[in-house]
């Protein structure tokens, strides 16, 4: 098998665009690990596969770079520069990321976890049904002077849930607001992989604001929390890692419906 380009949905909006993918759509595997590369100096090269026994899906969330693939028969070069395109790398194909433009953001999704992943988070005894349970999780930032930095999320290791879907906001004008809604069952992590934005959290009783401006710092948002993103800086990219596949019935899109839902479920509103 050879590497292939795939188009992702591009939901256009004057407040910024959104693209997404999830387990086996359009990728042919279940998501086990997500890695993003950032703070990259222009022209950086030699981001090679860690293993050839896994499948990968690579997206340029910002900027551009080349992916050179080698299936032992022939080499091929793919230029990635659109957030709504992804490159599928099958097992047994070696790849190198080259010619990275300054401050590009590359996301690499793989079908297997990092060997020896053991950084688990115990959230069983935390109160997670109010804004105070929406916690910041800081990931390790792996640094290279010549290649920039990268952070990694393995299912149920660095974050306390398995990943079924990934979506991201890009081309967001400075100062815009997005995403005023809540979920009934979905858990998610929000990352400012480029730029910054503010997350307004609301549990129907208490409100809390969190500023995200570091690519390795994510905000864990549990179900039953109303959240709005605003104060985007120019060129920001918001990466969201979600526990469930897309299900419109899981969304609460009207604030009055959210308050009613909280009251019916009798959520706790104190720590």
C-alpha positions as CSV (number, residue, x, y, z in Angstrom):
1,X,0.0,0.0,0.0
2,X,1.0,3.6,-0.6
3,X,0.3,6.9,1.1
4,X,-2.9,8.6,0.0
5,X,-4.4,12.1,0.4
6,X,-7.8,12.5,1.9
7,X,-10.1,15.5,2.0
8,X,-11.7,16.3,5.4
9,X,-15.0,18.2,5.9
10,X,-14.5,22.0,5.9
11,X,-17.4,23.7,7.7
12,X,-17.0,27.4,6.7
13,X,-18.1,30.2,9.0
14,X,-17.2,33.9,9.1
15,X,-16.1,33.4,12.7
16,X,-13.6,30.7,11.6
17,X,-13.6,27.3,9.9
18,X,-13.9,23.9,11.4
19,X,-12.7,20.5,10.2
20,X,-12.9,17.1,11.9
21,X,-12.3,13.3,11.6
22,X,-13.1,10.4,13.9
23,X,-12.4,6.7,14.3
24,X,-12.4,5.0,10.9
25,X,-13.8,8.1,9.1
26,X,-12.0,8.8,6.9
27,X,-9.0,7.1,8.5
28,X,-9.2,3.2,8.5
29,X,-8.1,2.8,12.1
30,X,-9.1,3.7,15.7
31,X,-7.2,6.7,17.1
32,X,-4.8,5.6,19.8
33,X,-2.3,8.5,19.9
34,X,-2.3,12.2,18.9
35,X,1.0,14.2,18.6
36,X,1.4,17.8,17.5
37,X,4.6,19.6,16.5
38,X,5.0,23.3,17.1
39,X,7.5,26.2,17.6
40,X,9.2,24.9,14.4
41,X,12.1,26.8,12.9
42,X,11.7,27.4,9.1
43,X,13.2,24.6,7.0
44,X,13.3,22.0,9.8
45,X,13.5,18.4,8.6
46,X,13.9,14.7,9.6
47,X,10.8,14.0,11.6
48,X,10.9,10.3,10.9
49,X,8.5,7.4,11.8
50,X,9.1,6.0,15.3
51,X,7.8,2.6,14.0
52,X,6.7,1.1,10.8
53,X,4.2,-1.2,12.5
54,X,1.5,1.5,12.8
55,X,-0.7,3.6,10.6
56,X,-0.6,7.4,10.6
57,X,-2.7,10.3,9.5
58,X,-0.9,13.7,9.1
59,X,-2.5,17.2,8.9
60,X,-1.0,20.6,8.5
61,X,-3.1,22.7,10.9
62,X,-1.1,25.7,10.1
63,X,1.7,26.6,7.7
64,X,3.1,23.9,5.3
65,X,5.6,21.1,5.0
66,X,6.5,18.2,2.8
67,X,6.0,14.5,3.7
68,X,8.4,12.2,1.8
69,X,7.2,8.6,1.8
70,X,9.2,5.5,1.0
71,X,7.5,2.1,0.6
72,X,10.8,0.4,-0.4
73,X,9.8,0.5,-4.1
74,X,9.5,4.2,-4.7
75,X,9.6,7.5,-3.0
76,X,6.9,10.1,-3.2
77,X,6.6,13.7,-1.9
78,X,3.3,15.2,-0.7
79,X,3.0,18.9,0.1
80,X,0.6,19.6,2.9
81,X,-0.7,23.2,3.3
82,X,-4.4,23.0,3.9
83,X,-6.1,22.2,7.2
84,X,-8.8,20.2,5.5
85,X,-6.5,17.7,3.9
86,X,-4.8,14.8,5.5
87,X,-2.2,12.2,4.4
88,X,-2.7,8.6,5.3
89,X,0.5,6.6,5.9
90,X,-0.1,2.8,5.9
91,X,1.9,0.3,7.9
92,X,5.3,-0.5,6.4
93,X,5.8,2.9,4.8
94,X,8.7,5.1,6.0
95,X,8.0,8.8,6.0
96,X,10.0,12.0,6.7
97,X,8.6,15.5,7.3
98,X,10.7,18.1,5.5
99,X,10.8,21.8,4.5
100,X,8.6,22.9,7.4
101,X,7.6,26.6,7.2
102,X,8.2,28.7,10.3
103,X,5.7,28.1,13.1
104,X,3.8,25.4,11.3
105,X,1.6,23.1,13.3
106,X,1.7,19.4,12.3
107,X,-0.7,16.9,13.8
108,X,0.1,13.2,13.6
109,X,-2.6,10.7,14.6
110,X,-1.5,7.0,14.9
111,X,-3.1,3.6,15.4
112,X,-0.9,2.6,18.3
113,X,0.2,4.2,21.5
114,X,3.7,5.1,22.6
115,X,5.4,2.1,24.1
116,X,5.5,2.2,27.9
117,X,2.9,4.9,28.3
118,X,2.0,5.0,31.9
119,X,1.1,8.6,32.9
120,X,-2.4,7.9,34.1
121,X,-4.8,10.4,35.7
122,X,-7.1,9.3,38.5
123,X,-10.2,11.4,38.3
124,X,-12.7,9.0,39.9
125,X,-13.0,10.9,43.2
126,X,-13.0,14.4,41.7
127,X,-16.2,16.5,41.5
128,X,-16.5,16.8,37.7
129,X,-20.0,18.2,37.3
130,X,-19.2,21.9,37.9
131,X,-16.8,24.4,36.5
132,X,-14.2,23.7,39.3
133,X,-13.9,20.1,37.9
134,X,-12.7,21.4,34.5
135,X,-9.0,21.1,35.1
136,X,-5.9,22.1,33.2
137,X,-3.6,19.2,32.2
138,X,-0.1,20.1,31.3
139,X,1.6,17.7,28.8
140,X,5.3,17.1,28.5
141,X,7.0,19.3,26.0
142,X,9.7,17.5,24.1
143,X,12.2,19.9,22.8
144,X,14.7,20.0,20.0
145,X,16.7,23.2,19.1
146,X,16.7,22.3,15.4
147,X,13.2,20.8,15.1
148,X,10.9,22.7,17.5
149,X,8.7,21.1,20.2
150,X,6.1,18.4,20.3
151,X,3.6,17.0,22.7
152,X,1.8,13.6,22.8
153,X,-1.5,12.3,24.0
154,X,-2.1,8.6,24.4
155,X,-5.6,7.2,25.1
156,X,-6.3,7.0,28.8
157,X,-2.8,8.0,29.7
158,X,-2.0,11.7,29.5
159,X,-5.7,12.3,29.4
160,X,-8.4,10.4,31.3
161,X,-10.4,9.1,28.3
162,X,-10.2,7.4,25.0
163,X,-10.2,9.5,21.8
164,X,-12.9,8.9,19.2
165,X,-12.9,12.2,17.4
166,X,-10.7,15.2,16.7
167,X,-11.8,18.6,15.4
168,X,-10.2,21.9,15.1
169,X,-11.0,25.6,14.5
170,X,-8.8,27.7,12.2
171,X,-8.8,30.9,10.1
172,X,-10.5,32.5,13.1
173,X,-10.5,36.4,13.0
174,X,-9.0,38.1,16.0
175,X,-11.5,38.7,18.8
176,X,-14.1,36.3,17.6
177,X,-16.3,34.0,19.7
178,X,-17.2,30.3,19.0
179,X,-18.7,27.2,20.4
180,X,-21.5,28.3,22.8
181,X,-23.0,24.9,23.7
182,X,-22.8,22.0,26.2
183,X,-22.7,18.2,25.9
184,X,-24.7,15.5,27.7
185,X,-22.0,12.8,27.7
186,X,-19.0,14.0,25.7
187,X,-15.7,14.7,27.5
188,X,-13.2,16.9,25.7
189,X,-9.8,18.5,25.9
190,X,-9.1,21.9,24.3
191,X,-5.6,23.1,23.3
192,X,-4.4,26.4,21.8
193,X,-1.9,24.8,19.5
194,X,-1.3,28.2,18.0
195,X,-2.1,31.7,19.4
196,X,-4.5,32.0,22.3
197,X,-8.1,32.2,23.2
198,X,-10.3,32.3,26.3
199,X,-12.7,29.6,27.5
200,X,-15.8,30.7,29.4
201,X,-17.2,27.9,31.5
202,X,-20.7,27.9,33.1
203,X,-22.4,25.2,35.2
204,X,-25.6,27.1,35.5
205,X,-24.6,28.5,38.9
206,X,-20.9,29.5,38.7
207,X,-18.9,30.9,35.8
208,X,-15.2,30.6,35.3
209,X,-12.7,31.9,32.6
210,X,-9.6,30.0,31.5
211,X,-7.0,31.5,29.1
212,X,-5.3,28.9,26.8
213,X,-2.1,30.1,25.2
214,X,0.4,27.2,25.4
215,X,0.4,24.3,22.9
216,X,1.1,21.7,25.6
217,X,-1.6,22.9,28.1
218,X,-5.1,21.5,27.7
219,X,-8.4,22.2,29.4
220,X,-10.4,19.1,30.4
221,X,-14.2,19.8,30.1
222,X,-16.6,17.3,31.4
223,X,-20.2,16.7,30.3
224,X,-22.9,19.1,31.5
225,X,-20.8,22.3,31.2
226,X,-21.7,25.2,29.0
227,X,-18.6,26.5,27.3
228,X,-17.9,29.5,24.9
229,X,-14.6,30.3,23.2
230,X,-13.7,34.0,22.7
231,X,-10.9,36.6,22.5
232,X,-9.1,34.6,19.8
233,X,-5.8,36.1,18.8
234,X,-5.1,36.4,15.1
235,X,-4.0,33.1,13.6
236,X,-5.1,31.0,16.5
237,X,-5.8,27.3,16.1
238,X,-8.0,25.4,18.6
239,X,-7.5,21.6,18.7
240,X,-10.2,19.6,20.4
241,X,-9.8,16.0,21.4
242,X,-13.1,14.4,22.0
243,X,-14.2,11.2,23.7
244,X,-17.2,10.4,21.4
245,X,-18.0,10.4,17.8
246,X,-20.2,13.1,16.5
247,X,-23.8,12.8,17.7
248,X,-26.1,15.8,17.3
249,X,-28.4,14.5,20.0
250,X,-25.6,14.9,22.5
251,X,-25.4,18.7,22.0
252,X,-27.3,21.3,24.0
253,X,-27.2,24.4,21.8
254,X,-29.7,26.7,23.6
255,X,-28.7,28.1,27.0
256,X,-32.3,27.9,28.4
257,X,-32.3,24.2,27.5
258,X,-29.0,23.8,29.3
259,X,-30.3,25.3,32.5
260,X,-33.4,23.0,32.3
261,X,-31.1,20.0,31.7
262,X,-29.0,20.9,34.7
263,X,-32.0,21.2,36.9
264,X,-33.5,17.9,35.7
265,X,-30.2,16.1,36.3
266,X,-29.7,17.8,39.7
267,X,-26.1,18.4,39.1
268,X,-24.0,19.4,42.1
269,X,-23.0,23.0,42.0
270,X,-20.5,23.1,44.9
271,X,-17.0,21.7,45.3
